[in-house]
């Protein structure tokens, strides 16, 4: 139980509660079986990143003991939090194993069998041995760890088979080896010859297990025991302060150091040879204070996000996105934007509109310049392709490419080279500050007149994730918005010389780190003042994470004053929602469903003259004080109403919404009446609007 004496819930404990909601989806029998397997993969991948980043950070902080506790305003010191994390993770791992056992039973009902090397029939054994010889053998190089003066470097996020070898004649004389499993995404799953109507699949590690006698044939052993281990390492980039080094050199050095990061978690099959386990723990310099987690036979469940989809008899395809009503019959996206603002809702609306906007700009002879920010890009990015074509067509193209987007650093370094080869100006960010704002500015000159248009978005310019992330993108030619985007790019092009001057000059966009925090405090204070006057006062907030202590305290003040608070927060949520001091208890929920709720929407009642904003920023210290972020006010009444309708649907969700309470229980919202699954209802709402607009246009 969480003590109410504290101001906020510990961020990392709150995050584990979010990941428990992901696990709930895997446990839900109403969720299609393919999706249940996928949610197990998402849970595992989330936990990997949590240990790589957050637990690694806590371990660093633990070295400072109570000093870190005081500096971070924590109730417990970092080591105590790590120990609490360990307890929760072990509980969640047990629940994960139980769910996986249930899912396997359901897979068998669908005639899908995940078989081990001991369950192969004669035909399958022959297939596995041929497959190993032809496709795997050259990638398998055993590491004989006993004879090595140092334990060989173990790659982060890779799977290893820890092998104990012996002879039946002398079982006490053992040799140990490690084999890295060459498993990347879908290659982890090998489809076997199967009886009619069935699907037999073997994991890559079990292919290797079956072939161990082949691998070690020259050593004369006849007894093999192999079990999976995995090491999770500190993923934080250490950026040295050498002023003579460029940002690129620092990131490249940081990436090299990341590969050598300290272990923060060691997971092993609980059936592993006891002597080998003790040997590995000792050689990895792990202690009881480290996260040493026993598990089942299978690890790296993140690959299960790519479990073969074609083996399922029932296909539960996501509904296809559709065109925005204004673009249904329009020849050019640009022409519609210049006439009026347009709000795209992903993944319901197609991301093609954004790609088409950039393609049109690339081909339009009147377009002179394109400026855009990029954080996480698709592997084969159509956005980049459009920008490259624009540069080839003589446009001045500027891309703010955030090299420090965590786990995308290497990919972004490669994009930098590609862009610069095409003559595109690449901005590499701001010292000690990430650029997270999602902005685009296009300038064209026609009939001696400059026209500017573009967009402000809550999500990344990534056509792959746009199909599974819930985001909003405002396409606009509003002069005031464009003027501020120009100011932001002026700052990004000269961050040191301008010293935030251009950001402070923004008049329409709300920008961090200069004005967003103060603006949010002002907007909340305004609702508090109205409540004190007896006027209607309410705040609706939707975001990924809420952990900023100053803003949480301001929301607490609002609740104590009588402001109606409605909060939709997917992930980290550090606010107490139950207090005897609150005049109106906040309604706080988290929605976890097929799509990742990623957008940030802020609605303030403002005595009937509502203020509605879209933002790239969560309410966290890093977003408000240490990143370049942008929020845009929605002033178009029709778009305001459309956005509010989507938010109101989510507030009525009684299928996938969980209550966010003081005790992190993740209880589903219970409400009588019509069943409302918000992601389905929003799709239907927007789709009907599109059809209605289409019919109106036809007549």
ABEGO torsion letter per residue (X at the ends): XBBAABABBBAAAAAAAAAAAAAAAAABAABBAAAAAAAAAAAAAAAAAAAAAAAAAAAAAAAAEAAAAAAAGBABBAAAAAAAAAAAAAAAAAAAAAAAAAAAAAAAAAGBBBBBAAABBAAAAAAAAAAAAAAAAAABBBBBAAABABBBBBBBGBBBBBBBBBBAABAABBBBBBBBBBBBEAAABBBBBBBBGBBBBBBAAAAAAAAAAAAAAAAGBABBBBBBBBBBBBABBBBBABAABBAAAAAAAAAAAAAABBBABBBBBAABBAAAAAAAAAAAGBBAABBBBBBBABBGAAAAAABBAAABABBBBBBBBBBBAAAAABABAAAAAAABBBBBBOAABBAAAAAAAAAAAAABAABABBBBBBABBBABBAAAAAAAAAAAAGBBBBBBBBAABBGAAAAAAAAAAAAAAAGBBBBAEBBGBBBABBBBBBBBBBGGBBBBBEBBBABBBBAAAAAABBBBBBBBABAAAAAAAAAAAAAAABAAAAGGAAAAABAABBBOAAAAAAAAAAAAAAAAAAAAAGBBBBBBBBBABBABAAAAAAAAAAAAAGBBBBBBBABBBABBABBAABABBBBBBBBBBABBBABBBBBBAGGGBBBBBBBABBBBAAAAAABBBBBBBBABAAAAAAAAAAAAAAAABAAABBBBBAAGAGBBBBBBEBBBBAAAAAAAAAAAAAAAAAAAAAX
